[in-house]
Amino acid sequence: MRRIELKIPDTIQLSDHDIVMRVASKLYEDGILSSGQAAELCGISKRTFIELLGKYGVSLISDSLEDLQADVANA
């Protein structure tokens, strides 16, 4: 896994975990990370990550027809 350093202004009142969750949830929403990969990035279980998605404005259900068809095929 690659490590990066972010310089966040002191005026931003977010915990380190909250920042990582925001990044991971956006990467998940954009289809760059799976839910499992995003959960691993955050250091939490996949179930916990999925449960927290709504707090970050991300839907578990994709808007993409292709994603829906893939989900149905995998079910």
mmCIF file of the N, C-alpha and C atoms, coordinates in Angstrom:
data_MODEL
# 
_entry.id   MODEL 
# 
loop_
_atom_site.group_PDB 
_atom_site.id 
_atom_site.type_symbol 
_atom_site.label_atom_id 
_atom_site.label_alt_id 
_atom_site.label_comp_id 
_atom_site.label_asym_id 
_atom_site.label_entity_id 
_atom_site.label_seq_id 
_atom_site.pdbx_PDB_ins_code 
_atom_site.Cartn_x 
_atom_site.Cartn_y 
_atom_site.Cartn_z 
_atom_site.occupancy 
_atom_site.B_iso_or_equiv 
_atom_site.pdbx_formal_charge 
_atom_site.auth_seq_id 
_atom_site.auth_comp_id 
_atom_site.auth_asym_id 
_atom_site.auth_atom_id 
_atom_site.pdbx_PDB_model_num 
ATOM 1   N N  . MET A 1 1  ? 0.852   -1.171  0.000   1.00 0.00 ? 1  MET A N  1 
ATOM 2   C CA . MET A 1 1  ? 0.000   0.000   0.000   1.00 0.00 ? 1  MET A CA 1 
ATOM 3   C C  . MET A 1 1  ? 0.900   1.237   0.000   1.00 0.00 ? 1  MET A C  1 
ATOM 4   N N  . ARG A 1 2  ? 0.494   2.218   -0.765  1.00 0.00 ? 2  ARG A N  1 
ATOM 5   C CA . ARG A 1 2  ? 1.228   3.478   -0.863  1.00 0.00 ? 2  ARG A CA 1 
ATOM 6   C C  . ARG A 1 2  ? 0.862   4.392   0.290   1.00 0.00 ? 2  ARG A C  1 
ATOM 7   N N  . ARG A 1 3  ? 1.803   5.186   0.729   1.00 0.00 ? 3  ARG A N  1 
ATOM 8   C CA . ARG A 1 3  ? 1.559   6.131   1.826   1.00 0.00 ? 3  ARG A CA 1 
ATOM 9   C C  . ARG A 1 3  ? 1.687   7.546   1.269   1.00 0.00 ? 3  ARG A C  1 
ATOM 10  N N  . ILE A 1 4  ? 0.733   8.412   1.630   1.00 0.00 ? 4  ILE A N  1 
ATOM 11  C CA . ILE A 1 4  ? 0.794   9.816   1.224   1.00 0.00 ? 4  ILE A CA 1 
ATOM 12  C C  . ILE A 1 4  ? 0.642   10.681  2.467   1.00 0.00 ? 4  ILE A C  1 
ATOM 13  N N  . GLU A 1 5  ? 1.085   11.895  2.357   1.00 0.00 ? 5  GLU A N  1 
ATOM 14  C CA . GLU A 1 5  ? 0.958   12.842  3.461   1.00 0.00 ? 5  GLU A CA 1 
ATOM 15  C C  . GLU A 1 5  ? 0.125   14.015  2.989   1.00 0.00 ? 5  GLU A C  1 
ATOM 16  N N  . LEU A 1 6  ? -0.878  14.378  3.785   1.00 0.00 ? 6  LEU A N  1 
ATOM 17  C CA . LEU A 1 6  ? -1.721  15.529  3.483   1.00 0.00 ? 6  LEU A CA 1 
ATOM 18  C C  . LEU A 1 6  ? -1.468  16.609  4.516   1.00 0.00 ? 6  LEU A C  1 
ATOM 19  N N  . LYS A 1 7  ? -1.385  17.829  4.053   1.00 0.00 ? 7  LYS A N  1 
ATOM 20  C CA . LYS A 1 7  ? -1.248  18.955  4.971   1.00 0.00 ? 7  LYS A CA 1 
ATOM 21  C C  . LYS A 1 7  ? -2.602  19.641  5.037   1.00 0.00 ? 7  LYS A C  1 
ATOM 22  N N  . ILE A 1 8  ? -3.298  19.407  6.135   1.00 0.00 ? 8  ILE A N  1 
ATOM 23  C CA . ILE A 1 8  ? -4.643  19.935  6.344   1.00 0.00 ? 8  ILE A CA 1 
ATOM 24  C C  . ILE A 1 8  ? -4.549  21.156  7.257   1.00 0.00 ? 8  ILE A C  1 
ATOM 25  N N  . PRO A 1 9  ? -5.143  22.274  6.866   1.00 0.00 ? 9  PRO A N  1 
ATOM 26  C CA . PRO A 1 9  ? -5.104  23.468  7.729   1.00 0.00 ? 9  PRO A CA 1 
ATOM 27  C C  . PRO A 1 9  ? -5.698  23.176  9.107   1.00 0.00 ? 9  PRO A C  1 
ATOM 28  N N  . ASP A 1 10 ? -5.135  23.798  10.120  1.00 0.00 ? 10 ASP A N  1 
ATOM 29  C CA . ASP A 1 10 ? -5.624  23.615  11.493  1.00 0.00 ? 10 ASP A CA 1 
ATOM 30  C C  . ASP A 1 10 ? -7.071  24.074  11.653  1.00 0.00 ? 10 ASP A C  1 
ATOM 31  N N  . THR A 1 11 ? -7.539  24.914  10.759  1.00 0.00 ? 11 THR A N  1 
ATOM 32  C CA . THR A 1 11 ? -8.912  25.410  10.850  1.00 0.00 ? 11 THR A CA 1 
ATOM 33  C C  . THR A 1 11 ? -9.938  24.350  10.457  1.00 0.00 ? 11 THR A C  1 
ATOM 34  N N  . ILE A 1 12 ? -9.493  23.272  9.803   1.00 0.00 ? 12 ILE A N  1 
ATOM 35  C CA . ILE A 1 12 ? -10.397 22.185  9.424   1.00 0.00 ? 12 ILE A CA 1 
ATOM 36  C C  . ILE A 1 12 ? -10.578 21.287  10.638  1.00 0.00 ? 12 ILE A C  1 
ATOM 37  N N  . GLN A 1 13 ? -11.788 21.238  11.149  1.00 0.00 ? 13 GLN A N  1 
ATOM 38  C CA . GLN A 1 13 ? -12.068 20.504  12.381  1.00 0.00 ? 13 GLN A CA 1 
ATOM 39  C C  . GLN A 1 13 ? -12.572 19.092  12.072  1.00 0.00 ? 13 GLN A C  1 
ATOM 40  N N  . LEU A 1 14 ? -11.703 18.273  11.483  1.00 0.00 ? 14 LEU A N  1 
ATOM 41  C CA . LEU A 1 14 ? -12.032 16.886  11.182  1.00 0.00 ? 14 LEU A CA 1 
ATOM 42  C C  . LEU A 1 14 ? -10.971 15.984  11.799  1.00 0.00 ? 14 LEU A C  1 
ATOM 43  N N  . SER A 1 15 ? -11.408 14.835  12.299  1.00 0.00 ? 15 SER A N  1 
ATOM 44  C CA . SER A 1 15 ? -10.452 13.864  12.827  1.00 0.00 ? 15 SER A CA 1 
ATOM 45  C C  . SER A 1 15 ? -9.733  13.187  11.663  1.00 0.00 ? 15 SER A C  1 
ATOM 46  N N  . ASP A 1 16 ? -8.604  12.559  11.950  1.00 0.00 ? 16 ASP A N  1 
ATOM 47  C CA . ASP A 1 16 ? -7.881  11.822  10.914  1.00 0.00 ? 16 ASP A CA 1 
ATOM 48  C C  . ASP A 1 16 ? -8.773  10.746  10.301  1.00 0.00 ? 16 ASP A C  1 
ATOM 49  N N  . HIS A 1 17 ? -9.534  10.059  11.158  1.00 0.00 ? 17 HIS A N  1 
ATOM 50  C CA . HIS A 1 17 ? -10.434 9.006   10.659  1.00 0.00 ? 17 HIS A CA 1 
ATOM 51  C C  . HIS A 1 17 ? -11.481 9.585   9.714   1.00 0.00 ? 17 HIS A C  1 
ATOM 52  N N  . ASP A 1 18 ? -12.025 10.745  10.059  1.00 0.00 ? 18 ASP A N  1 
ATOM 53  C CA . ASP A 1 18 ? -13.046 11.371  9.219   1.00 0.00 ? 18 ASP A CA 1 
ATOM 54  C C  . ASP A 1 18 ? -12.474 11.753  7.854   1.00 0.00 ? 18 ASP A C  1 
ATOM 55  N N  . ILE A 1 19 ? -11.264 12.240  7.835   1.00 0.00 ? 19 ILE A N  1 
ATOM 56  C CA . ILE A 1 19 ? -10.624 12.603  6.563   1.00 0.00 ? 19 ILE A CA 1 
ATOM 57  C C  . ILE A 1 19 ? -10.410 11.358  5.706   1.00 0.00 ? 19 ILE A C  1 
ATOM 58  N N  . VAL A 1 20 ? -9.910  10.294  6.314   1.00 0.00 ? 20 VAL A N  1 
ATOM 59  C CA . VAL A 1 20 ? -9.685  9.046   5.574   1.00 0.00 ? 20 VAL A CA 1 
ATOM 60  C C  . VAL A 1 20 ? -11.010 8.493   5.068   1.00 0.00 ? 20 VAL A C  1 
ATOM 61  N N  . MET A 1 21 ? -12.067 8.551   5.885   1.00 0.00 ? 21 MET A N  1 
ATOM 62  C CA . MET A 1 21 ? -13.382 8.072   5.457   1.00 0.00 ? 21 MET A CA 1 
ATOM 63  C C  . MET A 1 21 ? -13.906 8.879   4.272   1.00 0.00 ? 21 MET A C  1 
ATOM 64  N N  . ARG A 1 22 ? -13.705 10.182  4.294   1.00 0.00 ? 22 ARG A N  1 
ATOM 65  C CA . ARG A 1 22 ? -14.167 11.018  3.185   1.00 0.00 ? 22 ARG A CA 1 
ATOM 66  C C  . ARG A 1 22 ? -13.447 10.656  1.887   1.00 0.00 ? 22 ARG A C  1 
ATOM 67  N N  . VAL A 1 23 ? -12.152 10.437  1.976   1.00 0.00 ? 23 VAL A N  1 
ATOM 68  C CA . VAL A 1 23 ? -11.376 10.063  0.788   1.00 0.00 ? 23 VAL A CA 1 
ATOM 69  C C  . VAL A 1 23 ? -11.810 8.679   0.304   1.00 0.00 ? 23 VAL A C  1 
ATOM 70  N N  . ALA A 1 24 ? -11.890 7.732   1.218   1.00 0.00 ? 24 ALA A N  1 
ATOM 71  C CA . ALA A 1 24 ? -12.249 6.360   0.844   1.00 0.00 ? 24 ALA A CA 1 
ATOM 72  C C  . ALA A 1 24 ? -13.660 6.279   0.276   1.00 0.00 ? 24 ALA A C  1 
ATOM 73  N N  . SER A 1 25 ? -14.601 6.996   0.878   1.00 0.00 ? 25 SER A N  1 
ATOM 74  C CA . SER A 1 25 ? -15.978 6.946   0.384   1.00 0.00 ? 25 SER A CA 1 
ATOM 75  C C  . SER A 1 25 ? -16.096 7.574   -1.003  1.00 0.00 ? 25 SER A C  1 
ATOM 76  N N  . LYS A 1 26 ? -15.320 8.618   -1.262  1.00 0.00 ? 26 LYS A N  1 
ATOM 77  C CA . LYS A 1 26 ? -15.339 9.235   -2.595  1.00 0.00 ? 26 LYS A CA 1 
ATOM 78  C C  . LYS A 1 26 ? -14.726 8.288   -3.631  1.00 0.00 ? 26 LYS A C  1 
ATOM 79  N N  . LEU A 1 27 ? -13.620 7.634   -3.274  1.00 0.00 ? 27 LEU A N  1 
ATOM 80  C CA . LEU A 1 27 ? -13.001 6.674   -4.190  1.00 0.00 ? 27 LEU A CA 1 
ATOM 81  C C  . LEU A 1 27 ? -13.933 5.485   -4.444  1.00 0.00 ? 27 LEU A C  1 
ATOM 82  N N  . TYR A 1 28 ? -14.668 5.081   -3.411  1.00 0.00 ? 28 TYR A N  1 
ATOM 83  C CA . TYR A 1 28 ? -15.670 4.019   -3.571  1.00 0.00 ? 28 TYR A CA 1 
ATOM 84  C C  . TYR A 1 28 ? -16.802 4.495   -4.486  1.00 0.00 ? 28 TYR A C  1 
ATOM 85  N N  . GLU A 1 29 ? -17.310 5.690   -4.235  1.00 0.00 ? 29 GLU A N  1 
ATOM 86  C CA . GLU A 1 29 ? -18.410 6.249   -5.029  1.00 0.00 ? 29 GLU A CA 1 
ATOM 87  C C  . GLU A 1 29 ? -18.023 6.360   -6.504  1.00 0.00 ? 29 GLU A C  1 
ATOM 88  N N  . ASP A 1 30 ? -16.773 6.725   -6.766  1.00 0.00 ? 30 ASP A N  1 
ATOM 89  C CA . ASP A 1 30 ? -16.297 6.870   -8.149  1.00 0.00 ? 30 ASP A CA 1 
ATOM 90  C C  . ASP A 1 30 ? -15.929 5.539   -8.799  1.00 0.00 ? 30 ASP A C  1 
ATOM 91  N N  . GLY A 1 31 ? -16.052 4.439   -8.054  1.00 0.00 ? 31 GLY A N  1 
ATOM 92  C CA . GLY A 1 31 ? -15.774 3.123   -8.610  1.00 0.00 ? 31 GLY A CA 1 
ATOM 93  C C  . GLY A 1 31 ? -14.292 2.792   -8.685  1.00 0.00 ? 31 GLY A C  1 
ATOM 94  N N  . ILE A 1 32 ? -13.469 3.552   -8.003  1.00 0.00 ? 32 ILE A N  1 
ATOM 95  C CA . ILE A 1 32 ? -12.022 3.319   -8.018  1.00 0.00 ? 32 ILE A CA 1 
ATOM 96  C C  . ILE A 1 32 ? -11.653 2.229   -7.014  1.00 0.00 ? 32 ILE A C  1 
ATOM 97  N N  . LEU A 1 33 ? -12.347 2.205   -5.865  1.00 0.00 ? 33 LEU A N  1 
ATOM 98  C CA . LEU A 1 33 ? -12.126 1.186   -4.845  1.00 0.00 ? 33 LEU A CA 1 
ATOM 99  C C  . LEU A 1 33 ? -13.395 0.377   -4.633  1.00 0.00 ? 33 LEU A C  1 
ATOM 100 N N  . SER A 1 34 ? -13.238 -0.899  -4.325  1.00 0.00 ? 34 SER A N  1 
ATOM 101 C CA . SER A 1 34 ? -14.375 -1.712  -3.897  1.00 0.00 ? 34 SER A CA 1 
ATOM 102 C C  . SER A 1 34 ? -14.672 -1.349  -2.443  1.00 0.00 ? 34 SER A C  1 
ATOM 103 N N  . SER A 1 35 ? -15.799 -1.797  -1.937  1.00 0.00 ? 35 SER A N  1 
ATOM 104 C CA . SER A 1 35 ? -16.123 -1.510  -0.535  1.00 0.00 ? 35 SER A CA 1 
ATOM 105 C C  . SER A 1 35 ? -15.100 -2.153  0.393   1.00 0.00 ? 35 SER A C  1 
ATOM 106 N N  . GLY A 1 36 ? -14.615 -3.329  0.039   1.00 0.00 ? 36 GLY A N  1 
ATOM 107 C CA . GLY A 1 36 ? -13.597 -3.991  0.851   1.00 0.00 ? 36 GLY A CA 1 
ATOM 108 C C  . GLY A 1 36 ? -12.280 -3.237  0.867   1.00 0.00 ? 36 GLY A C  1 
ATOM 109 N N  . GLN A 1 37 ? -11.868 -2.742  -0.300  1.00 0.00 ? 37 GLN A N  1 
ATOM 110 C CA . GLN A 1 37 ? -10.629 -1.958  -0.381  1.00 0.00 ? 37 GLN A CA 1 
ATOM 111 C C  . GLN A 1 37 ? -10.753 -0.657  0.392   1.00 0.00 ? 37 GLN A C  1 
ATOM 112 N N  . ALA A 1 38 ? -11.904 -0.008  0.267   1.00 0.00 ? 38 ALA A N  1 
ATOM 113 C CA . ALA A 1 38 ? -12.131 1.251   0.976   1.00 0.00 ? 38 ALA A CA 1 
ATOM 114 C C  . ALA A 1 38 ? -12.136 1.025   2.482   1.00 0.00 ? 38 ALA A C  1 
ATOM 115 N N  . ALA A 1 39 ? -12.756 -0.066  2.920   1.00 0.00 ? 39 ALA A N  1 
ATOM 116 C CA . ALA A 1 39 ? -12.775 -0.400  4.346   1.00 0.00 ? 39 ALA A CA 1 
ATOM 117 C C  . ALA A 1 39 ? -11.362 -0.647  4.856   1.00 0.00 ? 39 ALA A C  1 
ATOM 118 N N  . GLU A 1 40 ? -10.569 -1.363  4.076   1.00 0.00 ? 40 GLU A N  1 
ATOM 119 C CA . GLU A 1 40 ? -9.182  -1.630  4.464   1.00 0.00 ? 40 GLU A CA 1 
ATOM 120 C C  . GLU A 1 40 ? -8.400  -0.324  4.581   1.00 0.00 ? 40 GLU A C  1 
ATOM 121 N N  . LEU A 1 41 ? -8.609  0.590   3.648   1.00 0.00 ? 41 LEU A N  1 
ATOM 122 C CA . LEU A 1 41 ? -7.949  1.891   3.695   1.00 0.00 ? 41 LEU A CA 1 
ATOM 123 C C  . LEU A 1 41 ? -8.275  2.619   5.004   1.00 0.00 ? 41 LEU A C  1 
ATOM 124 N N  . CYS A 1 42 ? -9.509  2.469   5.466   1.00 0.00 ? 42 CYS A N  1 
ATOM 125 C CA . CYS A 1 42 ? -9.957  3.135   6.690   1.00 0.00 ? 42 CYS A CA 1 
ATOM 126 C C  . CYS A 1 42 ? -9.584  2.371   7.960   1.00 0.00 ? 42 CYS A C  1 
ATOM 127 N N  . GLY A 1 43 ? -9.182  1.121   7.793   1.00 0.00 ? 43 GLY A N  1 
ATOM 128 C CA . GLY A 1 43 ? -8.849  0.313   8.964   1.00 0.00 ? 43 GLY A CA 1 
ATOM 129 C C  . GLY A 1 43 ? -10.075 -0.162  9.728   1.00 0.00 ? 43 GLY A C  1 
ATOM 130 N N  . ILE A 1 44 ? -11.180 -0.357  8.993   1.00 0.00 ? 44 ILE A N  1 
ATOM 131 C CA . ILE A 1 44 ? -12.421 -0.820  9.609   1.00 0.00 ? 44 ILE A CA 1 
ATOM 132 C C  . ILE A 1 44 ? -12.953 -2.002  8.802   1.00 0.00 ? 44 ILE A C  1 
ATOM 133 N N  . SER A 1 45 ? -13.965 -2.666  9.342   1.00 0.00 ? 45 SER A N  1 
ATOM 134 C CA . SER A 1 45 ? -14.562 -3.793  8.618   1.00 0.00 ? 45 SER A CA 1 
ATOM 135 C C  . SER A 1 45 ? -15.381 -3.290  7.430   1.00 0.00 ? 45 SER A C  1 
ATOM 136 N N  . LYS A 1 46 ? -15.588 -4.174  6.488   1.00 0.00 ? 46 LYS A N  1 
ATOM 137 C CA . LYS A 1 46 ? -16.410 -3.830  5.316   1.00 0.00 ? 46 LYS A CA 1 
ATOM 138 C C  . LYS A 1 46 ? -17.829 -3.455  5.761   1.00 0.00 ? 46 LYS A C  1 
ATOM 139 N N  . ARG A 1 47 ? -18.364 -4.198  6.714   1.00 0.00 ? 47 ARG A N  1 
ATOM 140 C CA . ARG A 1 47 ? -19.713 -3.916  7.203   1.00 0.00 ? 47 ARG A CA 1 
ATOM 141 C C  . ARG A 1 47 ? -19.794 -2.516  7.807   1.00 0.00 ? 47 ARG A C  1 
ATOM 142 N N  . THR A 1 48 ? -18.806 -2.161  8.624   1.00 0.00 ? 48 THR A N  1 
ATOM 143 C CA . THR A 1 48 ? -18.796 -0.830  9.245   1.00 0.00 ? 48 THR A CA 1 
ATOM 144 C C  . THR A 1 48 ? -18.681 0.254   8.183   1.00 0.00 ? 48 THR A C  1 
ATOM 145 N N  . PHE A 1 49 ? -17.813 0.039   7.188   1.00 0.00 ? 49 PHE A N  1 
ATOM 146 C CA . PHE A 1 49 ? -17.667 1.018   6.109   1.00 0.00 ? 49 PHE A CA 1 
ATOM 147 C C  . PHE A 1 49 ? -19.012 1.241   5.409   1.00 0.00 ? 49 PHE A C  1 
ATOM 148 N N  . ILE A 1 50 ? -19.681 0.150   5.068   1.00 0.00 ? 50 ILE A N  1 
ATOM 149 C CA . ILE A 1 50 ? -20.973 0.241   4.376   1.00 0.00 ? 50 ILE A CA 1 
ATOM 150 C C  . ILE A 1 50 ? -21.989 0.980   5.240   1.00 0.00 ? 50 ILE A C  1 
ATOM 151 N N  . GLU A 1 51 ? -21.986 0.691   6.555   1.00 0.00 ? 51 GLU A N  1 
ATOM 152 C CA . GLU A 1 51 ? -22.926 1.357   7.457   1.00 0.00 ? 51 GLU A CA 1 
ATOM 153 C C  . GLU A 1 51 ? -22.663 2.853   7.569   1.00 0.00 ? 51 GLU A C  1 
ATOM 154 N N  . LEU A 1 52 ? -21.404 3.270   7.387   1.00 0.00 ? 52 LEU A N  1 
ATOM 155 C CA . LEU A 1 52 ? -21.043 4.686   7.521   1.00 0.00 ? 52 LEU A CA 1 
ATOM 156 C C  . LEU A 1 52 ? -21.194 5.491   6.224   1.00 0.00 ? 52 LEU A C  1 
ATOM 157 N N  . LEU A 1 53 ? -21.392 4.840   5.098   1.00 0.00 ? 53 LEU A N  1 
ATOM 158 C CA . LEU A 1 53 ? -21.450 5.550   3.819   1.00 0.00 ? 53 LEU A CA 1 
ATOM 159 C C  . LEU A 1 53 ? -22.462 6.695   3.802   1.00 0.00 ? 53 LEU A C  1 
ATOM 160 N N  . GLY A 1 54 ? -23.638 6.482   4.364   1.00 0.00 ? 54 GLY A N  1 
ATOM 161 C CA . GLY A 1 54 ? -24.676 7.512   4.360   1.00 0.00 ? 54 GLY A CA 1 
ATOM 162 C C  . GLY A 1 54 ? -24.240 8.783   5.062   1.00 0.00 ? 54 GLY A C  1 
ATOM 163 N N  . LYS A 1 55 ? -23.441 8.633   6.116   1.00 0.00 ? 55 LYS A N  1 
ATOM 164 C CA . LYS A 1 55 ? -22.936 9.797   6.851   1.00 0.00 ? 55 LYS A CA 1 
ATOM 165 C C  . LYS A 1 55 ? -22.089 10.697  5.946   1.00 0.00 ? 55 LYS A C  1 
ATOM 166 N N  . TYR A 1 56 ? -21.483 10.103  4.919   1.00 0.00 ? 56 TYR A N  1 
ATOM 167 C CA . TYR A 1 56 ? -20.616 10.850  4.005   1.00 0.00 ? 56 TYR A CA 1 
ATOM 168 C C  . TYR A 1 56 ? -21.301 11.136  2.664   1.00 0.00 ? 56 TYR A C  1 
ATOM 169 N N  . GLY A 1 57 ? -22.614 10.953  2.627   1.00 0.00 ? 57 GLY A N  1 
ATOM 170 C CA . GLY A 1 57 ? -23.391 11.306  1.438   1.00 0.00 ? 57 GLY A CA 1 
ATOM 171 C C  . GLY A 1 57 ? -23.221 10.361  0.266   1.00 0.00 ? 57 GLY A C  1 
ATOM 172 N N  . VAL A 1 58 ? -22.835 9.119   0.549   1.00 0.00 ? 58 VAL A N  1 
ATOM 173 C CA . VAL A 1 58 ? -22.606 8.141   -0.516  1.00 0.00 ? 58 VAL A CA 1 
ATOM 174 C C  . VAL A 1 58 ? -23.639 7.030   -0.386  1.00 0.00 ? 58 VAL A C  1 
ATOM 175 N N  . SER A 1 59 ? -24.274 6.700   -1.497  1.00 0.00 ? 59 SER A N  1 
ATOM 176 C CA . SER A 1 59 ? -25.255 5.624   -1.520  1.00 0.00 ? 59 SER A CA 1 
ATOM 177 C C  . SER A 1 59 ? -24.575 4.295   -1.815  1.00 0.00 ? 59 SER A C  1 
ATOM 178 N N  . LEU A 1 60 ? -25.028 3.265   -1.143  1.00 0.00 ? 60 LEU A N  1 
ATOM 179 C CA . LEU A 1 60 ? -24.522 1.927   -1.415  1.00 0.00 ? 60 LEU A CA 1 
ATOM 180 C C  . LEU A 1 60 ? -25.015 1.434   -2.766  1.00 0.00 ? 60 LEU A C  1 
ATOM 181 N N  . ILE A 1 61 ? -26.160 1.951   -3.181  1.00 0.00 ? 61 ILE A N  1 
ATOM 182 C CA . ILE A 1 61 ? -26.770 1.543   -4.443  1.00 0.00 ? 61 ILE A CA 1 
ATOM 183 C C  . ILE A 1 61 ? -26.254 2.438   -5.556  1.00 0.00 ? 61 ILE A C  1 
ATOM 184 N N  . SER A 1 62 ? -25.680 1.836   -6.570  1.00 0.00 ? 62 SER A N  1 
ATOM 185 C CA . SER A 1 62 ? -25.112 2.582   -7.692  1.00 0.00 ? 62 SER A CA 1 
ATOM 186 C C  . SER A 1 62 ? -26.209 3.092   -8.615  1.00 0.00 ? 62 SER A C  1 
ATOM 187 N N  . ASP A 1 63 ? -25.952 4.205   -9.256  1.00 0.00 ? 63 ASP A N  1 
ATOM 188 C CA . ASP A 1 63 ? -26.880 4.756   -10.240 1.00 0.00 ? 63 ASP A CA 1 
ATOM 189 C C  . ASP A 1 63 ? -26.661 4.148   -11.620 1.00 0.00 ? 63 ASP A C  1 
ATOM 190 N N  . SER A 1 64 ? -25.592 3.409   -11.794 1.00 0.00 ? 64 SER A N  1 
ATOM 191 C CA . SER A 1 64 ? -25.206 2.883   -13.089 1.00 0.00 ? 64 SER A CA 1 
ATOM 192 C C  . SER A 1 64 ? -25.985 1.612   -13.436 1.00 0.00 ? 64 SER A C  1 
ATOM 193 N N  . LEU A 1 65 ? -26.526 1.543   -14.640 1.00 0.00 ? 65 LEU A N  1 
ATOM 194 C CA . LEU A 1 65 ? -27.232 0.355   -15.112 1.00 0.00 ? 65 LEU A CA 1 
ATOM 195 C C  . LEU A 1 65 ? -26.272 -0.835  -15.178 1.00 0.00 ? 65 LEU A C  1 
ATOM 196 N N  . GLU A 1 66 ? -25.037 -0.582  -15.595 1.00 0.00 ? 66 GLU A N  1 
ATOM 197 C CA . GLU A 1 66 ? -24.053 -1.657  -15.693 1.00 0.00 ? 66 GLU A CA 1 
ATOM 198 C C  . GLU A 1 66 ? -23.766 -2.257  -14.320 1.00 0.00 ? 66 GLU A C  1 
ATOM 199 N N  . ASP A 1 67 ? -23.651 -1.398  -13.307 1.00 0.00 ? 67 ASP A N  1 
ATOM 200 C CA . ASP A 1 67 ? -23.421 -1.889  -11.951 1.00 0.00 ? 67 ASP A CA 1 
ATOM 201 C C  . ASP A 1 67 ? -24.600 -2.702  -11.453 1.00 0.00 ? 67 ASP A C  1 
ATOM 202 N N  . LEU A 1 68 ? -25.802 -2.243  -11.757 1.00 0.00 ? 68 LEU A N  1 
ATOM 203 C CA . LEU A 1 68 ? -26.997 -2.975  -11.351 1.00 0.00 ? 68 LEU A CA 1 
ATOM 204 C C  . LEU A 1 68 ? -27.027 -4.358  -12.010 1.00 0.00 ? 68 LEU A C  1 
ATOM 205 N N  . GLN A 1 69 ? -26.728 -4.411  -13.293 1.00 0.00 ? 69 GLN A N  1 
ATOM 206 C CA . GLN A 1 69 ? -26.723 -5.688  -14.006 1.00 0.00 ? 69 GLN A CA 1 
ATOM 207 C C  . GLN A 1 69 ? -25.647 -6.616  -13.444 1.00 0.00 ? 69 GLN A C  1 
ATOM 208 N N  . ALA A 1 70 ? -24.501 -6.069  -13.101 1.00 0.00 ? 70 ALA A N  1 
ATOM 209 C CA . ALA A 1 70 ? -23.425 -6.886  -12.518 1.00 0.00 ? 70 ALA A CA 1 
ATOM 210 C C  . ALA A 1 70 ? -23.845 -7.404  -11.145 1.00 0.00 ? 70 ALA A C  1 
ATOM 211 N N  . ASP A 1 71 ? -24.501 -6.567  -10.346 1.00 0.00 ? 71 ASP A N  1 
ATOM 212 C CA . ASP A 1 71 ? -24.972 -6.992  -9.032  1.00 0.00 ? 71 ASP A CA 1 
ATOM 213 C C  . ASP A 1 71 ? -25.996 -8.109  -9.145  1.00 0.00 ? 71 ASP A C  1 
ATOM 214 N N  . VAL A 1 72 ? -26.916 -7.985  -10.096 1.00 0.00 ? 72 VAL A N  1 
ATOM 215 C CA . VAL A 1 72 ? -27.927 -9.018  -10.305 1.00 0.00 ? 72 VAL A CA 1 
ATOM 216 C C  . VAL A 1 72 ? -27.266 -10.318 -10.760 1.00 0.00 ? 72 VAL A C  1 
ATOM 217 N N  . ALA A 1 73 ? -26.286 -10.215 -11.646 1.00 0.00 ? 73 ALA A N  1 
ATOM 218 C CA . ALA A 1 73 ? -25.592 -11.406 -12.138 1.00 0.00 ? 73 ALA A CA 1 
ATOM 219 C C  . ALA A 1 73 ? -24.808 -12.101 -11.030 1.00 0.00 ? 73 ALA A C  1 
ATOM 220 N N  . ASN A 1 74 ? -24.286 -11.320 -10.101 1.00 0.00 ? 74 ASN A N  1 
ATOM 221 C CA . ASN A 1 74 ? -23.493 -11.891 -8.999  1.00 0.00 ? 74 ASN A CA 1 
ATOM 222 C C  . ASN A 1 74 ? -24.363 -12.411 -7.859  1.00 0.00 ? 74 ASN A C  1 
ATOM 223 N N  . ALA A 1 75 ? -25.644 -12.056 -7.861  1.00 0.00 ? 75 ALA A N  1 
ATOM 224 C CA . ALA A 1 75 ? -26.531 -12.450 -6.747  1.00 0.00 ? 75 ALA A CA 1 
ATOM 225 C C  . ALA A 1 75 ? -26.893 -13.921 -6.799  1.00 0.00 ? 75 ALA A C  1 
# 
